[in-house]
């Protein structure tokens, strides 16, 4: 599907609203 990536915040928001932390040092 289509994903929204925010470089500033470091997360990806999926179509279903799932948030995947990727570029963050904090979990």
C-alpha angles and dihedrals in degrees: 000000000000118000131196115219123196113196092187095055097029101228141112122222115204129208092263091050095259112155119211117192108215115146097037127106088204121072 
